[in-house]
Amino acid sequence: MNQTQLGLKFLLFIVFITVSTCVTAQQSSFDEYLASLRLEAEQKGYSKAVLDEAFATIQLREKVVTADKNQPEKKLTLDTYLQTRVPDWKVKQAVEKLQEHDALLTKVAKKYNVQKRFIVALWGNESNFGRIQGSHPVLSSLVSLAYDGRREALFKRQFFAALTILDEGHISVEQFTGSWAGAMGQSQFMPSSFLTYAVDGDGDGKKDIWGTPEDVFASIANFLSQEGWNGSQTWGRQVKLSDNFDKTQINALSGLAKSKMLPLQAWQNLGVTRFDETALPQVNLNASLILPDDINGRIYLVYNNFHTLMRWNRSMYFGVSVGYLADRIRKGS
């Protein structure tokens, strides 16, 4: 073996030792963090049995932290987003799912005053009708993200909410899975949202948003109902700006601030029309003007129900995609 080979071998040995030392140090640091977190959980009153079971499963998941740090930055347009989130096959399945669960959805819709098509649209957008819920252990994901430190308070709060879900017996530790960020079940609720909005729809004593349709639909509808949904109204409509519209005022007039909501007649007077360029409906309804991309992209007048959708997910793209899918469900294609 020549000197070059010996030097390379030595260098690889040094790298191995360095990496091993870093991994050991990180694991030691995580173990200390976990011990501190357990002590805090004990002080909050969680039982020893629940904590023993939960903490025995928690591991540092570096891939989760990496995923959180490297979320996609590619700029999409709304058109591209809708093509991805609401393809024709999803619309077809949404119509089929509504028909399949029509009796149950009718019952839930009546109880919560939320139209069936919006329940199905949220269900489809969040988990592809329950098929994509995530397989990450929720407890490990949340603790790993809290340990990372950038949003520790947020993920610690979610972790303790997750412990409460276990303590109340809604799910077992083995089945407690979700997205890498901790969103759970067919409705993709974060643990704190689960505690606020999840419903035991079938009366079996568990709020099973992972596998029980009654609980899934009731939980989605309960969220919307609690956040101000109006079952007699829709979400909004795509519009156009006529030549009479003063486009120099677009920034002052557009946006979701409540102060920018105007009656439809006022928007008509400003030069906003239906997408087919006919007059807006003559109804007593306030709306916000939004431009999810810019003045050259799609433009919408959205109603209070859209503001409710924004409390589910703060992305305008997401809110429009739910409304768009709900509209296509109503049309049947």
MOZI-V200160 format. One line per field, one symbol per residue. ss: DSSP state (2 for helix, 1 for strand, 0 for the rest). psi: psi as a letter, one per 20 degrees, with the letter a starting at -180 (. if undefined). burial: b if it has 24 or more other ideal C-beta (glycine too) atoms within 12 Angstrom, else e. A space follows every 10 residues. Layout:
ss=???
psi=???
burial=???
This chain:
ss=0022222222 2222222222 2222222222 2222222222 2220000222 2222200000 0222222220 0000000222 2222200222 2222222222 0222222222 2200022222 2222222000 0000011222 2222222200 0222222222 2222222000 0000001100 0001000010 2222222000 0000000000 0022222222 2222220000 0000011111 1000002222 2221000222 0112222222 0111000000 0000011111 0000000011 1102222222 2200022222 2222222222 200
psi=prhghggggg ghgggggggg gggggggggg hgggghhggh hghijqqhgg hggghiipqp nhhggghhhl qpjpoqrhgg ghhghmrhhh gghggghggg kggghggggg hilpqghhgh gggghgjlki hniqjpoggh gghghghhih lggghgghgh hhhggghikh qrghimrbrh ijpqaiilpq ghhghhhqqn hjkjiqnnih iohghgghgg hhggghjjqo ijrahaqprq prhipniijg hhhqrjphij pqqhhghghi jprrhjjrqq qmqnpqqqpq nheaiiaqpq pqahhhhghh igpjphgggh hgggghghgh ij.
burial=eeeeeeeeee eeeeeeeeee eeeeeeeeeb eebbeebbee beeeebeeeb beebbebbeb beebbeebee eeeeeeebee bbeebbeeeb bebbbebbee beebbeebbe ebebbbbbbb bbbbbbbbbb eebbebbbbb bbbbbbbbee eeeebbbbbb bbbbbbbeeb bebebbbbbb bbbbbbbbbb bbbbbebbbe beeeebbbbb bbbbbbbbbb bbbbbebebe bebbbbbbbb beeeeeeeee eebbebeeeb bbebeebbeb bbbeeeeeeb eeeebbbbbb bbeeeebbbb bbbbbbbbbb ebbeebbbbb bbbbbbbbbe eee
